[in-house]
Amino acid sequence: FFYFSIAMAFSVIILNRILIEIFGIEGAALATLIVVLLFNTIKIIYIQNKLKMQPYTKNTKFVLLIIVVLFFIFYFIQFNTSPFVSIFLKSVLLISVYVFSIVKLQLSEDINKTIRKYFSK
């Protein structure tokens, strides 16, 4: 994985030089997105082929669906307060709804165990 990290660093530098000229600061974000997606995909394929392990379960699709739905819901919610208060409120609400959904639908055994451990007393 050391070589993946080195390749990732060089890829970000090269893509930043190219995409910042074209898109400005959004180019830096795009370069980072491309590199992270590409190298995470490579790592997943590597783990599958070398270690014969699959890091995802069938519940992963449902978790991703919840994330996408919550993103679109909270993207359009606006609070008429200062930006910092708005970010705080959206974050607290988003985390609460996300954790509640994951626990209620029992999509993560680890999260359910942790919740039971702290709230069953």
C-alpha positions as CSV (number, residue, x, y, z in Angstrom):
1,F,0.0,0.0,0.0
2,F,3.0,2.3,0.3
3,Y,3.3,2.4,-3.5
4,F,-0.4,3.2,-3.8
5,S,0.1,6.1,-1.5
6,I,3.1,7.4,-3.5
7,A,1.1,7.0,-6.8
8,M,-1.8,8.8,-5.2
9,A,0.3,11.7,-4.2
10,F,1.8,12.1,-7.7
11,S,-1.6,11.7,-9.3
12,V,-3.1,14.4,-7.1
13,I,-0.2,16.8,-8.0
14,I,-0.6,16.1,-11.7
15,L,-4.3,16.4,-11.8
16,N,-4.3,19.5,-9.6
17,R,-1.9,21.2,-12.1
18,I,-4.2,20.3,-15.0
19,L,-7.6,20.8,-13.4
20,I,-6.9,24.0,-11.4
21,E,-6.0,25.7,-14.6
22,I,-9.2,24.7,-16.2
23,F,-11.7,24.9,-13.3
24,G,-10.0,26.9,-10.6
25,I,-10.5,25.8,-7.0
26,E,-13.2,23.4,-8.1
27,G,-10.5,21.7,-10.1
28,A,-8.6,20.8,-6.9
29,A,-11.8,19.3,-5.5
30,L,-12.4,17.4,-8.7
31,A,-8.8,16.1,-8.8
32,T,-9.1,14.9,-5.2
33,L,-12.4,13.2,-6.0
34,I,-11.0,11.4,-9.0
35,V,-7.9,10.2,-7.2
36,V,-9.7,9.0,-4.1
37,L,-12.3,7.1,-6.1
38,L,-9.7,5.6,-8.4
39,F,-7.3,4.4,-5.7
40,N,-10.1,3.2,-3.4
41,T,-11.4,1.1,-6.3
42,I,-7.9,-0.2,-7.0
43,K,-7.5,-1.1,-3.3
44,I,-10.8,-2.9,-3.2
45,I,-9.9,-5.0,-6.3
46,Y,-6.5,-5.7,-4.8
47,I,-8.0,-6.9,-1.5
48,Q,-10.5,-9.1,-3.4
49,N,-7.8,-10.7,-5.6
50,K,-5.0,-11.1,-3.1
51,L,-6.8,-11.7,0.2
52,K,-10.1,-13.2,-1.1
53,M,-12.1,-10.8,1.1
54,Q,-15.1,-8.7,0.3
55,P,-15.4,-5.5,2.4
56,Y,-19.0,-4.9,1.5
57,T,-22.2,-6.7,2.4
58,K,-25.7,-6.7,0.9
59,N,-26.6,-3.9,3.4
60,T,-24.0,-1.6,1.9
61,K,-26.4,-0.8,-1.0
62,F,-29.1,0.3,1.5
63,V,-26.7,2.4,3.5
64,L,-25.6,4.2,0.3
65,L,-29.2,4.7,-0.7
66,I,-29.9,6.3,2.8
67,I,-26.9,8.5,2.4
68,V,-28.0,9.7,-1.1
69,V,-31.6,10.3,0.0
70,L,-30.5,12.2,3.1
71,F,-28.1,14.3,1.1
72,F,-30.9,15.5,-1.2
73,I,-33.3,16.1,1.6
74,F,-30.8,18.1,3.7
75,Y,-29.3,19.9,0.7
76,F,-32.5,21.8,0.2
77,I,-33.2,22.5,3.9
78,Q,-32.3,26.1,4.8
79,F,-32.3,27.7,8.2
80,N,-32.6,31.5,8.5
81,T,-29.7,31.8,10.9
82,S,-26.0,32.4,10.6
83,P,-24.1,30.0,8.4
84,F,-22.3,28.4,11.5
85,V,-25.6,27.8,13.3
86,S,-27.1,26.4,10.1
87,I,-24.2,24.0,9.5
88,F,-24.4,22.9,13.2
89,L,-28.2,22.3,13.0
90,K,-28.0,20.5,9.7
91,S,-25.2,18.3,11.0
92,V,-27.0,17.3,14.2
93,L,-30.2,16.6,12.3
94,L,-28.5,14.6,9.6
95,I,-26.4,12.5,12.0
96,S,-29.5,11.8,14.1
97,V,-31.7,10.7,11.2
98,Y,-28.8,8.7,9.7
99,V,-28.0,6.8,12.9
100,F,-31.7,6.3,13.7
101,S,-32.3,4.8,10.2
102,I,-29.3,2.5,10.4
103,V,-30.3,1.3,13.8
104,K,-34.0,0.9,13.1
105,L,-33.3,-1.0,9.8
106,Q,-30.6,-3.0,11.5
107,L,-28.1,-2.5,8.7
108,S,-25.0,-2.5,10.8
109,E,-24.3,-5.1,13.5
110,D,-21.4,-3.0,14.8
111,I,-23.5,0.1,15.2
112,N,-26.4,-1.8,16.8
113,K,-24.1,-3.4,19.3
114,T,-22.6,-0.1,20.2
115,I,-26.0,1.6,20.6
116,R,-27.3,-1.3,22.7
117,K,-24.1,-1.2,24.9
118,Y,-24.5,2.5,25.8
119,F,-28.3,2.8,25.9
120,S,-29.5,-0.5,27.4
121,K,-28.3,0.4,30.9
